[in-house]
Amino acid sequence: MGNIQQVICELQHDISRIAEVNKESQQQTHDSVANVGQMVETLRLVGDAVTTTTRMNLQITSAAEEQSSVAEEIIRSVTLIRDTTDSLTEQAAESASVNDALNQLTAHQQALMQRFQA
């Protein structure tokens, strides 16, 4: 009978130990589920951040393209102003030449008139 009692005690001890292990396993499972929930939330936040970053990159790209377009328009305008200034400078030089020629003709005519008056 002592042997049966010992087997029963060992079985009860083993059952108690199995119950403890089962309880620990349940706690670990619960903790794992909680961790998975936290990871899912973290991944959702990362996904939201990636979406926000993508939108911002699209806005930056659009703004850069707009700036490039405006810069090209400014370059065209500056080039047009430079070309116009160059043309006006040439015309002013030609006018100065014509003015000098007219002054010389005027001086020559005045000299001729003074000769005839004398």
Phi and psi in radians as a Rosetta constraint file:
Dihedral C 1 N 2 CA 2 C 2 CIRCULARHARMONIC -1.086 0.35
Dihedral N 2 CA 2 C 2 N 3 CIRCULARHARMONIC -0.612 0.35
Dihedral C 2 N 3 CA 3 C 3 CIRCULARHARMONIC -1.205 0.35
Dihedral N 3 CA 3 C 3 N 4 CIRCULARHARMONIC -0.712 0.35
Dihedral C 3 N 4 CA 4 C 4 CIRCULARHARMONIC -1.161 0.35
Dihedral N 4 CA 4 C 4 N 5 CIRCULARHARMONIC -0.729 0.35
Dihedral C 4 N 5 CA 5 C 5 CIRCULARHARMONIC -1.064 0.35
Dihedral N 5 CA 5 C 5 N 6 CIRCULARHARMONIC -0.736 0.35
Dihedral C 5 N 6 CA 6 C 6 CIRCULARHARMONIC -1.143 0.35
Dihedral N 6 CA 6 C 6 N 7 CIRCULARHARMONIC -0.730 0.35
Dihedral C 6 N 7 CA 7 C 7 CIRCULARHARMONIC -1.120 0.35
Dihedral N 7 CA 7 C 7 N 8 CIRCULARHARMONIC -0.712 0.35
Dihedral C 7 N 8 CA 8 C 8 CIRCULARHARMONIC -1.118 0.35
Dihedral N 8 CA 8 C 8 N 9 CIRCULARHARMONIC -0.762 0.35
Dihedral C 8 N 9 CA 9 C 9 CIRCULARHARMONIC -1.091 0.35
Dihedral N 9 CA 9 C 9 N 10 CIRCULARHARMONIC -0.741 0.35
Dihedral C 9 N 10 CA 10 C 10 CIRCULARHARMONIC -1.144 0.35
Dihedral N 10 CA 10 C 10 N 11 CIRCULARHARMONIC -0.709 0.35
Dihedral C 10 N 11 CA 11 C 11 CIRCULARHARMONIC -1.113 0.35
Dihedral N 11 CA 11 C 11 N 12 CIRCULARHARMONIC -0.752 0.35
Dihedral C 11 N 12 CA 12 C 12 CIRCULARHARMONIC -1.099 0.35
Dihedral N 12 CA 12 C 12 N 13 CIRCULARHARMONIC -0.717 0.35
Dihedral C 12 N 13 CA 13 C 13 CIRCULARHARMONIC -1.128 0.35
Dihedral N 13 CA 13 C 13 N 14 CIRCULARHARMONIC -0.769 0.35
Dihedral C 13 N 14 CA 14 C 14 CIRCULARHARMONIC -1.106 0.35
Dihedral N 14 CA 14 C 14 N 15 CIRCULARHARMONIC -0.712 0.35
Dihedral C 14 N 15 CA 15 C 15 CIRCULARHARMONIC -1.132 0.35
Dihedral N 15 CA 15 C 15 N 16 CIRCULARHARMONIC -0.706 0.35
Dihedral C 15 N 16 CA 16 C 16 CIRCULARHARMONIC -1.097 0.35
Dihedral N 16 CA 16 C 16 N 17 CIRCULARHARMONIC -0.756 0.35
Dihedral C 16 N 17 CA 17 C 17 CIRCULARHARMONIC -1.138 0.35
Dihedral N 17 CA 17 C 17 N 18 CIRCULARHARMONIC -0.724 0.35
Dihedral C 17 N 18 CA 18 C 18 CIRCULARHARMONIC -1.090 0.35
Dihedral N 18 CA 18 C 18 N 19 CIRCULARHARMONIC -0.686 0.35
Dihedral C 18 N 19 CA 19 C 19 CIRCULARHARMONIC -1.120 0.35
Dihedral N 19 CA 19 C 19 N 20 CIRCULARHARMONIC -0.721 0.35
Dihedral C 19 N 20 CA 20 C 20 CIRCULARHARMONIC -1.128 0.35
Dihedral N 20 CA 20 C 20 N 21 CIRCULARHARMONIC -0.784 0.35
Dihedral C 20 N 21 CA 21 C 21 CIRCULARHARMONIC -1.098 0.35
Dihedral N 21 CA 21 C 21 N 22 CIRCULARHARMONIC -0.721 0.35
Dihedral C 21 N 22 CA 22 C 22 CIRCULARHARMONIC -1.087 0.35
Dihedral N 22 CA 22 C 22 N 23 CIRCULARHARMONIC -0.742 0.35
Dihedral C 22 N 23 CA 23 C 23 CIRCULARHARMONIC -1.111 0.35
Dihedral N 23 CA 23 C 23 N 24 CIRCULARHARMONIC -0.772 0.35
Dihedral C 23 N 24 CA 24 C 24 CIRCULARHARMONIC -1.070 0.35
Dihedral N 24 CA 24 C 24 N 25 CIRCULARHARMONIC -0.717 0.35
Dihedral C 24 N 25 CA 25 C 25 CIRCULARHARMONIC -1.109 0.35
Dihedral N 25 CA 25 C 25 N 26 CIRCULARHARMONIC -0.721 0.35
Dihedral C 25 N 26 CA 26 C 26 CIRCULARHARMONIC -1.099 0.35
Dihedral N 26 CA 26 C 26 N 27 CIRCULARHARMONIC -0.725 0.35
Dihedral C 26 N 27 CA 27 C 27 CIRCULARHARMONIC -1.121 0.35
Dihedral N 27 CA 27 C 27 N 28 CIRCULARHARMONIC -0.749 0.35
Dihedral C 27 N 28 CA 28 C 28 CIRCULARHARMONIC -1.115 0.35
Dihedral N 28 CA 28 C 28 N 29 CIRCULARHARMONIC -0.697 0.35
Dihedral C 28 N 29 CA 29 C 29 CIRCULARHARMONIC -1.100 0.35
Dihedral N 29 CA 29 C 29 N 30 CIRCULARHARMONIC -0.775 0.35
Dihedral C 29 N 30 CA 30 C 30 CIRCULARHARMONIC -1.059 0.35
Dihedral N 30 CA 30 C 30 N 31 CIRCULARHARMONIC -0.791 0.35
Dihedral C 30 N 31 CA 31 C 31 CIRCULARHARMONIC -1.088 0.35
Dihedral N 31 CA 31 C 31 N 32 CIRCULARHARMONIC -0.716 0.35
Dihedral C 31 N 32 CA 32 C 32 CIRCULARHARMONIC -1.113 0.35
Dihedral N 32 CA 32 C 32 N 33 CIRCULARHARMONIC -0.732 0.35
Dihedral C 32 N 33 CA 33 C 33 CIRCULARHARMONIC -1.087 0.35
Dihedral N 33 CA 33 C 33 N 34 CIRCULARHARMONIC -0.731 0.35
Dihedral C 33 N 34 CA 34 C 34 CIRCULARHARMONIC -1.106 0.35
Dihedral N 34 CA 34 C 34 N 35 CIRCULARHARMONIC -0.734 0.35
Dihedral C 34 N 35 CA 35 C 35 CIRCULARHARMONIC -1.109 0.35
Dihedral N 35 CA 35 C 35 N 36 CIRCULARHARMONIC -0.723 0.35
Dihedral C 35 N 36 CA 36 C 36 CIRCULARHARMONIC -1.089 0.35
Dihedral N 36 CA 36 C 36 N 37 CIRCULARHARMONIC -0.721 0.35
Dihedral C 36 N 37 CA 37 C 37 CIRCULARHARMONIC -1.056 0.35
Dihedral N 37 CA 37 C 37 N 38 CIRCULARHARMONIC -0.726 0.35
Dihedral C 37 N 38 CA 38 C 38 CIRCULARHARMONIC -1.154 0.35
Dihedral N 38 CA 38 C 38 N 39 CIRCULARHARMONIC -0.699 0.35
Dihedral C 38 N 39 CA 39 C 39 CIRCULARHARMONIC -1.142 0.35
Dihedral N 39 CA 39 C 39 N 40 CIRCULARHARMONIC -0.698 0.35
Dihedral C 39 N 40 CA 40 C 40 CIRCULARHARMONIC -1.073 0.35
Dihedral N 40 CA 40 C 40 N 41 CIRCULARHARMONIC -0.769 0.35
Dihedral C 40 N 41 CA 41 C 41 CIRCULARHARMONIC -1.116 0.35
Dihedral N 41 CA 41 C 41 N 42 CIRCULARHARMONIC -0.734 0.35
Dihedral C 41 N 42 CA 42 C 42 CIRCULARHARMONIC -1.094 0.35
Dihedral N 42 CA 42 C 42 N 43 CIRCULARHARMONIC -0.756 0.35
Dihedral C 42 N 43 CA 43 C 43 CIRCULARHARMONIC -1.125 0.35
Dihedral N 43 CA 43 C 43 N 44 CIRCULARHARMONIC -0.640 0.35
Dihedral C 43 N 44 CA 44 C 44 CIRCULARHARMONIC -1.098 0.35
Dihedral N 44 CA 44 C 44 N 45 CIRCULARHARMONIC -0.752 0.35
Dihedral C 44 N 45 CA 45 C 45 CIRCULARHARMONIC -1.123 0.35
Dihedral N 45 CA 45 C 45 N 46 CIRCULARHARMONIC -0.706 0.35
Dihedral C 45 N 46 CA 46 C 46 CIRCULARHARMONIC -1.107 0.35
Dihedral N 46 CA 46 C 46 N 47 CIRCULARHARMONIC -0.758 0.35
Dihedral C 46 N 47 CA 47 C 47 CIRCULARHARMONIC -1.050 0.35
Dihedral N 47 CA 47 C 47 N 48 CIRCULARHARMONIC -0.740 0.35
Dihedral C 47 N 48 CA 48 C 48 CIRCULARHARMONIC -1.090 0.35
Dihedral N 48 CA 48 C 48 N 49 CIRCULARHARMONIC -0.718 0.35
Dihedral C 48 N 49 CA 49 C 49 CIRCULARHARMONIC -1.136 0.35
Dihedral N 49 CA 49 C 49 N 50 CIRCULARHARMONIC -0.690 0.35
Dihedral C 49 N 50 CA 50 C 50 CIRCULARHARMONIC -1.126 0.35
Dihedral N 50 CA 50 C 50 N 51 CIRCULARHARMONIC -0.739 0.35
Dihedral C 50 N 51 CA 51 C 51 CIRCULARHARMONIC -1.075 0.35
Dihedral N 51 CA 51 C 51 N 52 CIRCULARHARMONIC -0.775 0.35
Dihedral C 51 N 52 CA 52 C 52 CIRCULARHARMONIC -1.097 0.35
Dihedral N 52 CA 52 C 52 N 53 CIRCULARHARMONIC -0.769 0.35
Dihedral C 52 N 53 CA 53 C 53 CIRCULARHARMONIC -1.094 0.35
Dihedral N 53 CA 53 C 53 N 54 CIRCULARHARMONIC -0.719 0.35
Dihedral C 53 N 54 CA 54 C 54 CIRCULARHARMONIC -1.084 0.35
Dihedral N 54 CA 54 C 54 N 55 CIRCULARHARMONIC -0.775 0.35
Dihedral C 54 N 55 CA 55 C 55 CIRCULARHARMONIC -1.077 0.35
Dihedral N 55 CA 55 C 55 N 56 CIRCULARHARMONIC -0.741 0.35
Dihedral C 55 N 56 CA 56 C 56 CIRCULARHARMONIC -1.125 0.35
Dihedral N 56 CA 56 C 56 N 57 CIRCULARHARMONIC -0.717 0.35
Dihedral C 56 N 57 CA 57 C 57 CIRCULARHARMONIC -1.086 0.35
Dihedral N 57 CA 57 C 57 N 58 CIRCULARHARMONIC -0.680 0.35
Dihedral C 57 N 58 CA 58 C 58 CIRCULARHARMONIC -1.124 0.35
Dihedral N 58 CA 58 C 58 N 59 CIRCULARHARMONIC -0.714 0.35
Dihedral C 58 N 59 CA 59 C 59 CIRCULARHARMONIC -1.134 0.35
Dihedral N 59 CA 59 C 59 N 60 CIRCULARHARMONIC -0.729 0.35
Dihedral C 59 N 60 CA 60 C 60 CIRCULARHARMONIC -1.117 0.35
Dihedral N 60 CA 60 C 60 N 61 CIRCULARHARMONIC -0.751 0.35
Dihedral C 60 N 61 CA 61 C 61 CIRCULARHARMONIC -1.081 0.35
Dihedral N 61 CA 61 C 61 N 62 CIRCULARHARMONIC -0.767 0.35
Dihedral C 61 N 62 CA 62 C 62 CIRCULARHARMONIC -1.097 0.35
Dihedral N 62 CA 62 C 62 N 63 CIRCULARHARMONIC -0.767 0.35
Dihedral C 62 N 63 CA 63 C 63 CIRCULARHARMONIC -1.118 0.35
Dihedral N 63 CA 63 C 63 N 64 CIRCULARHARMONIC -0.696 0.35
Dihedral C 63 N 64 CA 64 C 64 CIRCULARHARMONIC -1.134 0.35
Dihedral N 64 CA 64 C 64 N 65 CIRCULARHARMONIC -0.699 0.35
Dihedral C 64 N 65 CA 65 C 65 CIRCULARHARMONIC -1.134 0.35
Dihedral N 65 CA 65 C 65 N 66 CIRCULARHARMONIC -0.700 0.35
Dihedral C 65 N 66 CA 66 C 66 CIRCULARHARMONIC -1.119 0.35
Dihedral N 66 CA 66 C 66 N 67 CIRCULARHARMONIC -0.765 0.35
Dihedral C 66 N 67 CA 67 C 67 CIRCULARHARMONIC -1.091 0.35
Dihedral N 67 CA 67 C 67 N 68 CIRCULARHARMONIC -0.697 0.35
Dihedral C 67 N 68 CA 68 C 68 CIRCULARHARMONIC -1.091 0.35
Dihedral N 68 CA 68 C 68 N 69 CIRCULARHARMONIC -0.744 0.35
Dihedral C 68 N 69 CA 69 C 69 CIRCULARHARMONIC -1.111 0.35
Dihedral N 69 CA 69 C 69 N 70 CIRCULARHARMONIC -0.771 0.35
Dihedral C 69 N 70 CA 70 C 70 CIRCULARHARMONIC -1.130 0.35
Dihedral N 70 CA 70 C 70 N 71 CIRCULARHARMONIC -0.719 0.35
Dihedral C 70 N 71 CA 71 C 71 CIRCULARHARMONIC -1.084 0.35
Dihedral N 71 CA 71 C 71 N 72 CIRCULARHARMONIC -0.714 0.35
Dihedral C 71 N 72 CA 72 C 72 CIRCULARHARMONIC -1.108 0.35
Dihedral N 72 CA 72 C 72 N 73 CIRCULARHARMONIC -0.701 0.35
Dihedral C 72 N 73 CA 73 C 73 CIRCULARHARMONIC -1.137 0.35
Dihedral N 73 CA 73 C 73 N 74 CIRCULARHARMONIC -0.707 0.35
Dihedral C 73 N 74 CA 74 C 74 CIRCULARHARMONIC -1.101 0.35
Dihedral N 74 CA 74 C 74 N 75 CIRCULARHARMONIC -0.753 0.35
Dihedral C 74 N 75 CA 75 C 75 CIRCULARHARMONIC -1.064 0.35
Dihedral N 75 CA 75 C 75 N 76 CIRCULARHARMONIC -0.753 0.35
Dihedral C 75 N 76 CA 76 C 76 CIRCULARHARMONIC -1.087 0.35
Dihedral N 76 CA 76 C 76 N 77 CIRCULARHARMONIC -0.738 0.35
Dihedral C 76 N 77 CA 77 C 77 CIRCULARHARMONIC -1.131 0.35
Dihedral N 77 CA 77 C 77 N 78 CIRCULARHARMONIC -0.776 0.35
Dihedral C 77 N 78 CA 78 C 78 CIRCULARHARMONIC -1.106 0.35
Dihedral N 78 CA 78 C 78 N 79 CIRCULARHARMONIC -0.701 0.35
Dihedral C 78 N 79 CA 79 C 79 CIRCULARHARMONIC -1.105 0.35
Dihedral N 79 CA 79 C 79 N 80 CIRCULARHARMONIC -0.742 0.35
Dihedral C 79 N 80 CA 80 C 80 CIRCULARHARMONIC -1.104 0.35
Dihedral N 80 CA 80 C 80 N 81 CIRCULARHARMONIC -0.745 0.35
Dihedral C 80 N 81 CA 81 C 81 CIRCULARHARMONIC -1.095 0.35
Dihedral N 81 CA 81 C 81 N 82 CIRCULARHARMONIC -0.769 0.35
Dihedral C 81 N 82 CA 82 C 82 CIRCULARHARMONIC -1.077 0.35
Dihedral N 82 CA 82 C 82 N 83 CIRCULARHARMONIC -0.806 0.35
Dihedral C 82 N 83 CA 83 C 83 CIRCULARHARMONIC -1.076 0.35
Dihedral N 83 CA 83 C 83 N 84 CIRCULARHARMONIC -0.725 0.35
Dihedral C 83 N 84 CA 84 C 84 CIRCULARHARMONIC -1.130 0.35
Dihedral N 84 CA 84 C 84 N 85 CIRCULARHARMONIC -0.734 0.35
Dihedral C 84 N 85 CA 85 C 85 CIRCULARHARMONIC -1.097 0.35
Dihedral N 85 CA 85 C 85 N 86 CIRCULARHARMONIC -0.757 0.35
Dihedral C 85 N 86 CA 86 C 86 CIRCULARHARMONIC -1.056 0.35
Dihedral N 86 CA 86 C 86 N 87 CIRCULARHARMONIC -0.755 0.35
Dihedral C 86 N 87 CA 87 C 87 CIRCULARHARMONIC -1.116 0.35
Dihedral N 87 CA 87 C 87 N 88 CIRCULARHARMONIC -0.763 0.35
Dihedral C 87 N 88 CA 88 C 88 CIRCULARHARMONIC -1.137 0.35
Dihedral N 88 CA 88 C 88 N 89 CIRCULARHARMONIC -0.639 0.35
Dihedral C 88 N 89 CA 89 C 89 CIRCULARHARMONIC -1.114 0.35
Dihedral N 89 CA 89 C 89 N 90 CIRCULARHARMONIC -0.760 0.35
Dihedral C 89 N 90 CA 90 C 90 CIRCULARHARMONIC -1.098 0.35
Dihedral N 90 CA 90 C 90 N 91 CIRCULARHARMONIC -0.763 0.35
Dihedral C 90 N 91 CA 91 C 91 CIRCULARHARMONIC -1.123 0.35
Dihedral N 91 CA 91 C 91 N 92 CIRCULARHARMONIC -0.661 0.35
Dihedral C 91 N 92 CA 92 C 92 CIRCULARHARMONIC -1.142 0.35
Dihedral N 92 CA 92 C 92 N 93 CIRCULARHARMONIC -0.697 0.35
Dihedral C 92 N 93 CA 93 C 93 CIRCULARHARMONIC -1.136 0.35
Dihedral N 93 CA 93 C 93 N 94 CIRCULARHARMONIC -0.730 0.35
Dihedral C 93 N 94 CA 94 C 94 CIRCULARHARMONIC -1.110 0.35
Dihedral N 94 CA 94 C 94 N 95 CIRCULARHARMONIC -0.722 0.35
Dihedral C 94 N 95 CA 95 C 95 CIRCULARHARMONIC -1.084 0.35
Dihedral N 95 CA 95 C 95 N 96 CIRCULARHARMONIC -0.711 0.35
Dihedral C 95 N 96 CA 96 C 96 CIRCULARHARMONIC -1.103 0.35
Dihedral N 96 CA 96 C 96 N 97 CIRCULARHARMONIC -0.700 0.35
Dihedral C 96 N 97 CA 97 C 97 CIRCULARHARMONIC -1.114 0.35
Dihedral N 97 CA 97 C 97 N 98 CIRCULARHARMONIC -0.801 0.35
Dihedral C 97 N 98 CA 98 C 98 CIRCULARHARMONIC -1.098 0.35
Dihedral N 98 CA 98 C 98 N 99 CIRCULARHARMONIC -0.722 0.35
Dihedral C 98 N 99 CA 99 C 99 CIRCULARHARMONIC -1.085 0.35
Dihedral N 99 CA 99 C 99 N 100 CIRCULARHARMONIC -0.756 0.35
Dihedral C 99 N 100 CA 100 C 100 CIRCULARHARMONIC -1.074 0.35
Dihedral N 100 CA 100 C 100 N 101 CIRCULARHARMONIC -0.739 0.35
Dihedral C 100 N 101 CA 101 C 101 CIRCULARHARMONIC -1.121 0.35
Dihedral N 101 CA 101 C 101 N 102 CIRCULARHARMONIC -0.733 0.35
Dihedral C 101 N 102 CA 102 C 102 CIRCULARHARMONIC -1.130 0.35
Dihedral N 102 CA 102 C 102 N 103 CIRCULARHARMONIC -0.689 0.35
Dihedral C 102 N 103 CA 103 C 103 CIRCULARHARMONIC -1.082 0.35
Dihedral N 103 CA 103 C 103 N 104 CIRCULARHARMONIC -0.716 0.35
Dihedral C 103 N 104 CA 104 C 104 CIRCULARHARMONIC -1.132 0.35
Dihedral N 104 CA 104 C 104 N 105 CIRCULARHARMONIC -0.740 0.35
Dihedral C 104 N 105 CA 105 C 105 CIRCULARHARMONIC -1.118 0.35
Dihedral N 105 CA 105 C 105 N 106 CIRCULARHARMONIC -0.719 0.35
Dihedral C 105 N 106 CA 106 C 106 CIRCULARHARMONIC -1.085 0.35
Dihedral N 106 CA 106 C 106 N 107 CIRCULARHARMONIC -0.781 0.35
Dihedral C 106 N 107 CA 107 C 107 CIRCULARHARMONIC -1.120 0.35
Dihedral N 107 CA 107 C 107 N 108 CIRCULARHARMONIC -0.681 0.35
Dihedral C 107 N 108 CA 108 C 108 CIRCULARHARMONIC -1.158 0.35
Dihedral N 108 CA 108 C 108 N 109 CIRCULARHARMONIC -0.749 0.35
Dihedral C 108 N 109 CA 109 C 109 CIRCULARHARMONIC -1.137 0.35
Dihedral N 109 CA 109 C 109 N 110 CIRCULARHARMONIC -0.692 0.35
Dihedral C 109 N 110 CA 110 C 110 CIRCULARHARMONIC -1.112 0.35
Dihedral N 110 CA 110 C 110 N 111 CIRCULARHARMONIC -0.684 0.35
Dihedral C 110 N 111 CA 111 C 111 CIRCULARHARMONIC -1.142 0.35
Dihedral N 111 CA 111 C 111 N 112 CIRCULARHARMONIC -0.712 0.35
Dihedral C 111 N 112 CA 112 C 112 CIRCULARHARMONIC -1.122 0.35
Dihedral N 112 CA 112 C 112 N 113 CIRCULARHARMONIC -0.729 0.35
Dihedral C 112 N 113 CA 113 C 113 CIRCULARHARMONIC -1.154 0.35
Dihedral N 113 CA 113 C 113 N 114 CIRCULARHARMONIC -0.646 0.35
Dihedral C 113 N 114 CA 114 C 114 CIRCULARHARMONIC -1.171 0.35
Dihedral N 114 CA 114 C 114 N 115 CIRCULARHARMONIC -0.579 0.35
Dihedral C 114 N 115 CA 115 C 115 CIRCULARHARMONIC -1.161 0.35
Dihedral N 115 CA 115 C 115 N 116 CIRCULARHARMONIC -0.754 0.35
Dihedral C 115 N 116 CA 116 C 116 CIRCULARHARMONIC -1.255 0.35
Dihedral N 116 CA 116 C 116 N 117 CIRCULARHARMONIC -0.493 0.35
Dihedral C 116 N 117 CA 117 C 117 CIRCULARHARMONIC -1.373 0.35
Dihedral N 117 CA 117 C 117 N 118 CIRCULARHARMONIC -0.370 0.35
